[in-house]
């Protein structure tokens, strides 16, 4: 992802828009994690998706539309090897 700006990297890294939402909601802002409201989080995610050409400027982002977003790298995302194998905890 060398040579990409932060917003381009964010749009191409996350395989699902819901994962991007979850990360932003839990980690932002840096100085006060988990302090964004749900509406503010949707606004930040919509902004990032718009910068990546994934969501139009007048696009609506909410709990219904967020899971329907198809991220550019959804089918190209390859998890780390230790996360590829699902094992039973027993």
Buried (B, 14 or more C-beta within 10 A) or exposed (E): EEEEEEBBBBBBBBBBBBEBBBBBBEEBEEEEEEEBEEEBBBEBBBBBBBBBEBBEEEEEBEEEBBEEBEBBEEEEEEEEEEEEEEEEEE
